[in-house]
Amino acid sequence: MALLWPFATAAVAINLFLLGLIGVSAGLGGIAPITALWLSLPLGLPATWASARWVASLIAEAERT
């Protein structure tokens, strides 16, 4: 699970930044890239947990066939 953490955290950071861009187009304030990176650090843990469960289910499904 620890190996997935950097990738899941980076995906969260990218999604937060893109959410900020959508907010700008909707007339809201944007999210700076550094802010998105800082916010992604704690939010990366649940994303890592979810992606690790998903990968484990894919491995279990592959082993059944």
Jmol script that loads the backbone (N, CA, C; Angstrom):
load data "model"
ATOM      1  N   MET A   1       0.822  -1.188   0.000  1.00  0.00           N
ATOM      2  CA  MET A   1       0.000   0.000   0.000  1.00  0.00           C
ATOM      3  C   MET A   1       0.864   1.249   0.000  1.00  0.00           C
ATOM      4  N   ALA A   2       2.004   1.193   0.662  1.00  0.00           N
ATOM      5  CA  ALA A   2       2.872   2.369   0.747  1.00  0.00           C
ATOM      6  C   ALA A   2       3.441   2.750  -0.616  1.00  0.00           C
ATOM      7  N   LEU A   3       3.561   1.779  -1.498  1.00  0.00           N
ATOM      8  CA  LEU A   3       4.085   2.082  -2.830  1.00  0.00           C
ATOM      9  C   LEU A   3       3.084   2.848  -3.682  1.00  0.00           C
ATOM     10  N   LEU A   4       1.797   2.714  -3.373  1.00  0.00           N
ATOM     11  CA  LEU A   4       0.770   3.414  -4.136  1.00  0.00           C
ATOM     12  C   LEU A   4       0.558   4.853  -3.673  1.00  0.00           C
ATOM     13  N   TRP A   5       1.022   5.180  -2.455  1.00  0.00           N
ATOM     14  CA  TRP A   5       0.735   6.489  -1.876  1.00  0.00           C
ATOM     15  C   TRP A   5       1.203   7.663  -2.732  1.00  0.00           C
ATOM     16  N   PRO A   6       2.426   7.674  -3.267  1.00  0.00           N
ATOM     17  CA  PRO A   6       2.819   8.830  -4.087  1.00  0.00           C
ATOM     18  C   PRO A   6       1.956   9.000  -5.337  1.00  0.00           C
ATOM     19  N   PHE A   7       1.552   7.909  -5.937  1.00  0.00           N
ATOM     20  CA  PHE A   7       0.753   7.992  -7.156  1.00  0.00           C
ATOM     21  C   PHE A   7      -0.668   8.454  -6.857  1.00  0.00           C
ATOM     22  N   ALA A   8      -1.250   7.935  -5.787  1.00  0.00           N
ATOM     23  CA  ALA A   8      -2.598   8.359  -5.416  1.00  0.00           C
ATOM     24  C   ALA A   8      -2.605   9.815  -4.968  1.00  0.00           C
ATOM     25  N   THR A   9      -1.586  10.231  -4.238  1.00  0.00           N
ATOM     26  CA  THR A   9      -1.504  11.622  -3.782  1.00  0.00           C
ATOM     27  C   THR A   9      -1.312  12.563  -4.965  1.00  0.00           C
ATOM     28  N   ALA A  10      -0.518  12.171  -5.928  1.00  0.00           N
ATOM     29  CA  ALA A  10      -0.338  13.000  -7.128  1.00  0.00           C
ATOM     30  C   ALA A  10      -1.643  13.103  -7.913  1.00  0.00           C
ATOM     31  N   ALA A  11      -2.382  12.012  -7.999  1.00  0.00           N
ATOM     32  CA  ALA A  11      -3.668  12.050  -8.696  1.00  0.00           C
ATOM     33  C   ALA A  11      -4.652  12.970  -7.974  1.00  0.00           C
ATOM     34  N   VAL A  12      -4.640  12.941  -6.642  1.00  0.00           N
ATOM     35  CA  VAL A  12      -5.507  13.828  -5.869  1.00  0.00           C
ATOM     36  C   VAL A  12      -5.107  15.280  -6.103  1.00  0.00           C
ATOM     37  N   ALA A  13      -3.808  15.569  -6.131  1.00  0.00           N
ATOM     38  CA  ALA A  13      -3.339  16.938  -6.355  1.00  0.00           C
ATOM     39  C   ALA A  13      -3.768  17.448  -7.731  1.00  0.00           C
ATOM     40  N   ILE A  14      -3.634  16.620  -8.728  1.00  0.00           N
ATOM     41  CA  ILE A  14      -4.037  17.021 -10.078  1.00  0.00           C
ATOM     42  C   ILE A  14      -5.535  17.276 -10.131  1.00  0.00           C
ATOM     43  N   ASN A  15      -6.311  16.390  -9.512  1.00  0.00           N
ATOM     44  CA  ASN A  15      -7.767  16.561  -9.520  1.00  0.00           C
ATOM     45  C   ASN A  15      -8.188  17.806  -8.751  1.00  0.00           C
ATOM     46  N   LEU A  16      -7.524  18.112  -7.632  1.00  0.00           N
ATOM     47  CA  LEU A  16      -7.844  19.336  -6.894  1.00  0.00           C
ATOM     48  C   LEU A  16      -7.532  20.577  -7.722  1.00  0.00           C
ATOM     49  N   PHE A  17      -6.390  20.567  -8.395  1.00  0.00           N
ATOM     50  CA  PHE A  17      -6.030  21.712  -9.223  1.00  0.00           C
ATOM     51  C   PHE A  17      -7.027  21.905 -10.361  1.00  0.00           C
ATOM     52  N   LEU A  18      -7.425  20.808 -11.003  1.00  0.00           N
ATOM     53  CA  LEU A  18      -8.409  20.896 -12.076  1.00  0.00           C
ATOM     54  C   LEU A  18      -9.776  21.321 -11.549  1.00  0.00           C
ATOM     55  N   LEU A  19     -10.115  20.911 -10.336  1.00  0.00           N
ATOM     56  CA  LEU A  19     -11.348  21.379  -9.715  1.00  0.00           C
ATOM     57  C   LEU A  19     -11.293  22.887  -9.499  1.00  0.00           C
ATOM     58  N   GLY A  20     -10.111  23.398  -9.140  1.00  0.00           N
ATOM     59  CA  GLY A  20      -9.941  24.835  -9.013  1.00  0.00           C
ATOM     60  C   GLY A  20     -10.111  25.549 -10.346  1.00  0.00           C
ATOM     61  N   LEU A  21      -9.648  24.943 -11.428  1.00  0.00           N
ATOM     62  CA  LEU A  21      -9.840  25.543 -12.751  1.00  0.00           C
ATOM     63  C   LEU A  21     -11.312  25.569 -13.137  1.00  0.00           C
ATOM     64  N   ILE A  22     -12.031  24.521 -12.783  1.00  0.00           N
ATOM     65  CA  ILE A  22     -13.469  24.515 -13.036  1.00  0.00           C
ATOM     66  C   ILE A  22     -14.136  25.594 -12.203  1.00  0.00           C
ATOM     67  N   GLY A  23     -13.647  25.780 -10.977  1.00  0.00           N
ATOM     68  CA  GLY A  23     -14.189  26.837 -10.126  1.00  0.00           C
ATOM     69  C   GLY A  23     -13.979  28.215 -10.717  1.00  0.00           C
ATOM     70  N   VAL A  24     -12.843  28.438 -11.361  1.00  0.00           N
ATOM     71  CA  VAL A  24     -12.580  29.730 -12.009  1.00  0.00           C
ATOM     72  C   VAL A  24     -13.566  29.957 -13.142  1.00  0.00           C
ATOM     73  N   SER A  25     -13.829  28.923 -13.908  1.00  0.00           N
ATOM     74  CA  SER A  25     -14.774  29.090 -15.023  1.00  0.00           C
ATOM     75  C   SER A  25     -16.202  29.291 -14.529  1.00  0.00           C
ATOM     76  N   ALA A  26     -16.478  28.860 -13.297  1.00  0.00           N
ATOM     77  CA  ALA A  26     -17.813  29.044 -12.723  1.00  0.00           C
ATOM     78  C   ALA A  26     -17.911  30.337 -11.923  1.00  0.00           C
ATOM     79  N   GLY A  27     -16.849  31.118 -11.893  1.00  0.00           N
ATOM     80  CA  GLY A  27     -16.865  32.388 -11.187  1.00  0.00           C
ATOM     81  C   GLY A  27     -16.393  32.306  -9.748  1.00  0.00           C
ATOM     82  N   LEU A  28     -15.866  31.189  -9.333  1.00  0.00           N
ATOM     83  CA  LEU A  28     -15.347  31.029  -7.973  1.00  0.00           C
ATOM     84  C   LEU A  28     -13.835  31.259  -7.975  1.00  0.00           C
ATOM     85  N   GLY A  29     -13.254  31.245  -6.812  1.00  0.00           N
ATOM     86  CA  GLY A  29     -11.807  31.383  -6.713  1.00  0.00           C
ATOM     87  C   GLY A  29     -11.102  30.107  -7.129  1.00  0.00           C
ATOM     88  N   GLY A  30      -9.911  30.257  -7.628  1.00  0.00           N
ATOM     89  CA  GLY A  30      -9.132  29.104  -8.053  1.00  0.00           C
ATOM     90  C   GLY A  30      -8.290  28.548  -6.925  1.00  0.00           C
ATOM     91  N   ILE A  31      -7.684  27.408  -7.162  1.00  0.00           N
ATOM     92  CA  ILE A  31      -6.773  26.783  -6.213  1.00  0.00           C
ATOM     93  C   ILE A  31      -5.376  26.841  -6.815  1.00  0.00           C
ATOM     94  N   ALA A  32      -4.451  27.405  -6.079  1.00  0.00           N
ATOM     95  CA  ALA A  32      -3.064  27.477  -6.544  1.00  0.00           C
ATOM     96  C   ALA A  32      -2.461  26.074  -6.567  1.00  0.00           C
ATOM     97  N   PRO A  33      -1.496  25.820  -7.450  1.00  0.00           N
ATOM     98  CA  PRO A  33      -0.887  24.487  -7.505  1.00  0.00           C
ATOM     99  C   PRO A  33      -0.249  24.056  -6.181  1.00  0.00           C
ATOM    100  N   ILE A  34       0.389  24.986  -5.485  1.00  0.00           N
ATOM    101  CA  ILE A  34       1.021  24.641  -4.203  1.00  0.00           C
ATOM    102  C   ILE A  34      -0.042  24.284  -3.169  1.00  0.00           C
ATOM    103  N   THR A  35      -1.154  25.010  -3.173  1.00  0.00           N
ATOM    104  CA  THR A  35      -2.255  24.703  -2.257  1.00  0.00           C
ATOM    105  C   THR A  35      -2.827  23.322  -2.556  1.00  0.00           C
ATOM    106  N   ALA A  36      -2.964  23.002  -3.821  1.00  0.00           N
ATOM    107  CA  ALA A  36      -3.462  21.679  -4.198  1.00  0.00           C
ATOM    108  C   ALA A  36      -2.508  20.589  -3.720  1.00  0.00           C
ATOM    109  N   LEU A  37      -1.208  20.844  -3.803  1.00  0.00           N
ATOM    110  CA  LEU A  37      -0.234  19.862  -3.318  1.00  0.00           C
ATOM    111  C   LEU A  37      -0.344  19.669  -1.813  1.00  0.00           C
ATOM    112  N   TRP A  38      -0.472  20.756  -1.072  1.00  0.00           N
ATOM    113  CA  TRP A  38      -0.579  20.649   0.387  1.00  0.00           C
ATOM    114  C   TRP A  38      -1.866  19.955   0.801  1.00  0.00           C
ATOM    115  N   LEU A  39      -2.955  20.264   0.123  1.00  0.00           N
ATOM    116  CA  LEU A  39      -4.231  19.622   0.450  1.00  0.00           C
ATOM    117  C   LEU A  39      -4.239  18.145   0.074  1.00  0.00           C
ATOM    118  N   SER A  40      -3.445  17.780  -0.919  1.00  0.00           N
ATOM    119  CA  SER A  40      -3.443  16.391  -1.367  1.00  0.00           C
ATOM    120  C   SER A  40      -2.710  15.463  -0.404  1.00  0.00           C
ATOM    121  N   LEU A  41      -1.853  15.999   0.438  1.00  0.00           N
ATOM    122  CA  LEU A  41      -1.105  15.128   1.361  1.00  0.00           C
ATOM    123  C   LEU A  41      -2.028  14.362   2.309  1.00  0.00           C
ATOM    124  N   PRO A  42      -2.934  15.024   3.043  1.00  0.00           N
ATOM    125  CA  PRO A  42      -3.825  14.214   3.891  1.00  0.00           C
ATOM    126  C   PRO A  42      -4.910  13.489   3.090  1.00  0.00           C
ATOM    127  N   LEU A  43      -5.338  14.065   1.972  1.00  0.00           N
ATOM    128  CA  LEU A  43      -6.383  13.425   1.176  1.00  0.00           C
ATOM    129  C   LEU A  43      -5.857  12.232   0.374  1.00  0.00           C
ATOM    130  N   GLY A  44      -4.541  12.122   0.262  1.00  0.00           N
ATOM    131  CA  GLY A  44      -3.961  11.002  -0.460  1.00  0.00           C
ATOM    132  C   GLY A  44      -4.089   9.686   0.281  1.00  0.00           C
ATOM    133  N   LEU A  45      -4.224   9.732   1.599  1.00  0.00           N
ATOM    134  CA  LEU A  45      -4.333   8.487   2.374  1.00  0.00           C
ATOM    135  C   LEU A  45      -5.622   7.716   2.076  1.00  0.00           C
ATOM    136  N   PRO A  46      -6.803   8.361   2.120  1.00  0.00           N
ATOM    137  CA  PRO A  46      -7.994   7.583   1.750  1.00  0.00           C
ATOM    138  C   PRO A  46      -7.994   7.155   0.283  1.00  0.00           C
ATOM    139  N   ALA A  47      -7.413   7.967  -0.583  1.00  0.00           N
ATOM    140  CA  ALA A  47      -7.330   7.582  -1.996  1.00  0.00           C
ATOM    141  C   ALA A  47      -6.414   6.375  -2.165  1.00  0.00           C
ATOM    142  N   THR A  48      -5.348   6.325  -1.393  1.00  0.00           N
ATOM    143  CA  THR A  48      -4.438   5.174  -1.440  1.00  0.00           C
ATOM    144  C   THR A  48      -5.143   3.922  -0.943  1.00  0.00           C
ATOM    145  N   TRP A  49      -5.890   4.057   0.142  1.00  0.00           N
ATOM    146  CA  TRP A  49      -6.615   2.916   0.687  1.00  0.00           C
ATOM    147  C   TRP A  49      -7.615   2.378  -0.336  1.00  0.00           C
ATOM    148  N   ALA A  50      -8.360   3.285  -0.971  1.00  0.00           N
ATOM    149  CA  ALA A  50      -9.346   2.865  -1.962  1.00  0.00           C
ATOM    150  C   ALA A  50      -8.684   2.216  -3.171  1.00  0.00           C
ATOM    151  N   SER A  51      -7.583   2.776  -3.638  1.00  0.00           N
ATOM    152  CA  SER A  51      -6.922   2.193  -4.807  1.00  0.00           C
ATOM    153  C   SER A  51      -6.266   0.857  -4.463  1.00  0.00           C
ATOM    154  N   ALA A  52      -5.771   0.710  -3.237  1.00  0.00           N
ATOM    155  CA  ALA A  52      -5.184  -0.570  -2.826  1.00  0.00           C
ATOM    156  C   ALA A  52      -6.258  -1.654  -2.751  1.00  0.00           C
ATOM    157  N   ARG A  53      -7.441  -1.307  -2.263  1.00  0.00           N
ATOM    158  CA  ARG A  53      -8.543  -2.276  -2.246  1.00  0.00           C
ATOM    159  C   ARG A  53      -8.950  -2.656  -3.661  1.00  0.00           C
ATOM    160  N   TRP A  54      -8.968  -1.673  -4.559  1.00  0.00           N
ATOM    161  CA  TRP A  54      -9.351  -1.944  -5.945  1.00  0.00           C
ATOM    162  C   TRP A  54      -8.338  -2.876  -6.616  1.00  0.00           C
ATOM    163  N   VAL A  55      -7.055  -2.597  -6.410  1.00  0.00           N
ATOM    164  CA  VAL A  55      -6.005  -3.444  -6.998  1.00  0.00           C
ATOM    165  C   VAL A  55      -6.078  -4.848  -6.411  1.00  0.00           C
ATOM    166  N   ALA A  56      -6.329  -4.963  -5.111  1.00  0.00           N
ATOM    167  CA  ALA A  56      -6.435  -6.285  -4.482  1.00  0.00           C
ATOM    168  C   ALA A  56      -7.613  -7.066  -5.050  1.00  0.00           C
ATOM    169  N   SER A  57      -8.717  -6.381  -5.324  1.00  0.00           N
ATOM    170  CA  SER A  57      -9.864  -7.082  -5.914  1.00  0.00           C
ATOM    171  C   SER A  57      -9.570  -7.517  -7.339  1.00  0.00           C
ATOM    172  N   LEU A  58      -8.821  -6.693  -8.074  1.00  0.00           N
ATOM    173  CA  LEU A  58      -8.443  -7.094  -9.434  1.00  0.00           C
ATOM    174  C   LEU A  58      -7.516  -8.314  -9.414  1.00  0.00           C
ATOM    175  N   ILE A  59      -6.593  -8.354  -8.458  1.00  0.00           N
ATOM    176  CA  ILE A  59      -5.686  -9.498  -8.346  1.00  0.00           C
ATOM    177  C   ILE A  59      -6.468 -10.744  -7.968  1.00  0.00           C
ATOM    178  N   ALA A  60      -7.406 -10.603  -7.026  1.00  0.00           N
ATOM    179  CA  ALA A  60      -8.221 -11.764  -6.629  1.00  0.00           C
ATOM    180  C   ALA A  60      -9.061 -12.263  -7.791  1.00  0.00           C
ATOM    181  N   GLU A  61      -9.604 -11.359  -8.586  1.00  0.00           N
ATOM    182  CA  GLU A  61     -10.389 -11.774  -9.745  1.00  0.00           C
ATOM    183  C   GLU A  61      -9.531 -12.469 -10.781  1.00  0.00           C
ATOM    184  N   ALA A  62      -8.314 -11.980 -10.974  1.00  0.00           N
ATOM    185  CA  ALA A  62      -7.421 -12.608 -11.943  1.00  0.00           C
ATOM    186  C   ALA A  62      -6.977 -13.996 -11.500  1.00  0.00           C
ATOM    187  N   GLU A  63      -6.842 -14.174 -10.180  1.00  0.00           N
ATOM    188  CA  GLU A  63      -6.432 -15.478  -9.669  1.00  0.00           C
ATOM    189  C   GLU A  63      -7.549 -16.513  -9.762  1.00  0.00           C
ATOM    190  N   ARG A  64      -8.806 -16.052  -9.767  1.00  0.00           N
ATOM    191  CA  ARG A  64      -9.948 -16.986  -9.876  1.00  0.00           C
ATOM    192  C   ARG A  64     -10.065 -17.567 -11.277  1.00  0.00           C
ATOM    193  N   THR A  65      -9.652 -16.823 -12.274  1.00  0.00           N
ATOM    194  CA  THR A  65      -9.827 -17.299 -13.658  1.00  0.00           C
ATOM    195  C   THR A  65      -8.614 -18.026 -14.158  1.00  0.00           C
TER     196      THR A  65
END
end "model"
wireframe off; spacefill off
backbone 0.3
color backbone group
